[in-house]
């Protein structure tokens, strides 16, 4: 069945180029030089290293072309050049069957599905029927050379194999040894030794294989594009005249007001102006539970408004939303080869021609040295040629890595390179910032002690009433812990006592709320209070004491509290064999208390940012591969030094996404061990795929030498291996948990 250049030339599981015969192509850099311009092309029939090598061979020696970048999963080619016009580049691409369509800057149009036309489907059916009829007639008559058998075989080859033969000829002219050339050689070789039915069946099966593999590969492509499709195409916008209208999202400007009804997806990033609701943020942050939203809260494009009506002020257009940034990072990441992929491509580059040379020797040496039948050994050599190309080997790595990257993004983990996903399982130690990472980053009241003559509720009410007049962060924590504002008592003669606390008159009585220094001045430090203060100090809590001029009423302990999931996350990391280290600028007592509560193994306290950098270097010397988890801003030096830098709460933070190698899109610390588990699973699938791909070829080489394998069996084996490794890689997308 013919495959036009816009449909299923999906070579990835079948094709890999041999080393280029053009020195310029081999030496061509994959990055632009200073002063070069970049032209971006969408090439629908560019799927894998076969087309990449063809393009490198064609453009590599061309004057003015200084660099090439390939994004095979998105079928995008970047040509870095110093040419005044690009007609020669486009003509060269067309001459090797690459239909290049120029792309505009910022264009994110998804690759097409590459479905077959009605004519192509009809020709594929004709090719299959003709090949099957030729096989059946030859078997029933025991004659492979009858005119009818030959005619049926030629019909099958013409309707199903012409595109492959054409691409094989292009490969030959380009000095590129790929599967199209090998299949063409196998077909003509089978014809030369009189195996007409087998030649027809091989070319038909290969056409079917490309169709099936194209559909499989599109699943990996669509997984990334489906992220972008989470945001709706239209939004309900205030037209400024008191009414609402639906307009395309791409036309909505920053500052516009959106209205989102219950059950609708939010179209753009913004801040809630009016309304309260709960929003399912799982598409962006991976959070399992909806998050309550009210006036002033940030919301993200692609998230789902669960129950209330929300009016939202837009803060970013469609191209700059958090969701768009996630997709952009993943798409850019696909163009960067992970370590396993670099190894596989390097291996395949030498493996393919080596096997071809071996096949030639198999065809020639036994007849020459032993007098064995020449045609029998030629047939064995042809079987080897069909199985020779590292089909499954080449495609298994990019499909698996892209599936892993997309699975991570769905969990709210944005990975900026396949190398980080691949190496995450090797982490031996993780350094974690304390404030805002292990803890919430803001103080909260953790304990209330009421002395004789007072109650806990009374202490909280009086303290909250006083601190409602203060802007201090500790005051905010006490107010939050106390009763609702409507219950607060009226305060007169309020005054802030610098460095000591506050005072105010409530119902004719003067109350004081402050530190031990203020209590010393008031002379109310009785033994019970002193014992309580000593205990809280030992535990690194800040103590705020409520008193009158004559006696202390109670103590409120304030501290930066742990994140709810911090303890479980650190326990999972420890269970994975990863040593956890706290790096903090806070005092040693506070750091040790937090470390003890959460289960961190090592504590390094009272550090400046440059000290954190030195500590990361020391940990790398001690443990090997080390990660750093911070906020992406003041921890930037340590994040950059670490082998993998993790940023917390990256949703809406450009700095965190820019700085870190892996961005955790919410403040969920549990995503750290989840990333390591996903990395372990990705690595496991990569090893499975590579082992299977190499193993199936080794088995068929043995079967071919023993005369037990046929050409069509070799095609089935190659296709089957490719489909299995693709399906295995896509398992990362299907699983809900890492």
Buried (B, 14 or more C-beta within 10 A) or exposed (E): BBBBBBBBBBBBBBBBBBBBEBEBBBEBEBEBEEEBBEBBBBBBBBBBBBBBBBBBBBBBBBEBBBBBBBBBBBBBBBBBBEBEEBEBBBEBBEEBBBBBEEBEEEEEEBBEEBBBEEEBEEBBEBBBBBBBBBBEBBEEEEEBEBEEBBBBBBBBBBBBBBBBBBBBEBBBEBBBBBBBBBBBBBBBBBBEBBBBBBBBBBBBBBBBBBBBBBBBBBBBBBBBBBBBEBBBEBBBBBEEEEEBEEBEBEEBEEEBBBBBEEEBBBBBBBBBBBBBBBBBBBBBBBBEEBBEBEEEBBBBBBBBBBEBBBBBBBBBBBEBBBBBBBBBBBBBBBBBBBEBBBEBBEBBBEBBEEBBEBBEEBBBEBBEEEEEEBBBBBBBBBBBBBBBBBBBBBBBBBBBBBBBBBBBBBBBBBBBBBBBBBBBBBBBBBBBBBBBBBBBBEBBBBBBBBBEEBEEEBBBBBBBBBBBBBEBEBBBBBBEBBBEEEEBBEBEEBEBBEEBBBBBBBEEEBBBBBBBEBBEEBEBBEEEBEEBBEBBEEBBBBBBBBBBEEBBBBBBBBBBBBBEBBBBBBBBBBEBEBBBBBBBBBEEBBBBBBBEBBBBBBBBBEBEBEBBBBBBBEBBEEBEBBBBBBBBEBBBBBBBBBBBBBBBBBBBBEEBBEBBBBBBBBBBBBBBBBBBBBBBBBBEBBEBBBEBBBEBBEEBBEBBBEEEBBBBBBBBBBBEBBBBBBEBBBBBBEEEEB
